[in-house]
Amino acid sequence: MQTQLLAEPAAPALSTKPHYAILDGLRGVAALTVVAFHLFEAHATSHLDQRINHGYLAVDFFFLLSGFVIGYAYDDRWQQMTLKEFFKVRLIRLQPLVVLGMVMGAALYYFQDSPLWPGISEVPGWLVLVVMLIGCTLLPVPLSMDIRGWHEMHPLNGPGWSLFYEYIANLLYALGVRKFSNAALAVLVALTGAALIHFAVTSPAGDVIGGWSLDAEQLRVGFTRMLFPFFGGLLLCRVARLGRIQNAFGWCSLLLLLVLAFPRVGGADHLWQNGLYDSLSIILVFPLIVWLGASGQVTGQVSARVCRFFGDISYPLYITHYPFIYTYTGWVSTHKPSWQQALPVAVLTFVLAVGLAYAALKLYDEPVRRWLRQRFLTAR
């Protein structure tokens, strides 16, 4: 189903370090792939025949990127930065677009009435408004307030679940894990990696999909998917010695797309094989991609502009695209077009999502964050 984004060091007052431009670009590659994955998902009958079959692993890649960049941005700054400042920086970076995504979800909600969600027309407007207001805080709504029927903690904008876990990861980092020695952090990463493998290979569905519901089983999925990649990324940032990789953005993008688009492994008779593919991609391949990306340099104006654009739109695209996906999925449910018949609408939805993400960045997110930084962050 849904598939956080690596949050860049956001406050100039606290951060003068240069970005890893290639990692910014890879965020965009993954975010664009997520949108395509969700469009194809509207036509899939099961996990087995889903095109861009492993697109859901993008969220695990985002968690690993986030851990790496959080470590890079903040690990050596705790002598000059308080917990309060850290949390203000993270809220200013992430929360404005969370609010926008929930407002968009509410605005498009009644357009999604369809055979897939036949109860939408019966949901009172006041309840949609309450769910939206709770969603703007990113607190999960209880199952009793599920207004869609997919048991989502954020039924107006499903991907909010991964931002919920991103905030938890940030809390764990700031309140304790940042003080871990590398050895202690390695133990934590090893234990959470073992838990990830066990979950993936024993999963009834043969994959790591899930984490968006507020029940014990799905909370386990969410924490399992967050803990290893986020703190694995933090450990990678601390211990890895970067190399000098030529054409890193191209090679990393190709490898990432290969992992995300790879067909289902094992089929219905050997579900554990796909679970093993998922866990090894997260534990071995994604850290390799991040290391390669951090070891490369952007050369040339075109590459620099592509990486900058991809990095700029990655988070806005991720957190605002899903209301369009709901609407597209409802349309497919109602009209039951073939993929070929639906292709023009799918392309229009994709372009609309990207265009709105860029507009949201320039007209809303950047001005709002600029005002919030000036208002709430102490200049240094």
Secondary structure, DSSP 8 states (H G I E B T S, - for coil): -----------TTT------HHHHHHHHHHHHHHHHHHHHHTT-SSGGG-SSTTGGGHHHHHHHHHHHHHHHHHTT-TTT--HHHHHHHHHHHHHHHHHHHHHHHHHHGGGG-SSSSTTGGGS-HHHHHHHHHHHHHT----GGG-SSSS--SSTTSTTHHHHHHHHHHHHHHHHTGGG--HHHHHHHHHHHHHHHHHHHHH-TTSS-----SSSHHHHHHHHHHHHHHHHHHHHHHHH-----BTTHHHHHHHHHHHHHH---SSTTT-HHHHHHHHHHIIIIIHHHHHHHHHHB---SHHHHHHHHHHHHHHHHHHHHSHHHHHHHHHHHHHH---HHHHHHHHHHHHHHHHHHHHHHIIIIIHHHHHHHHHHHS---
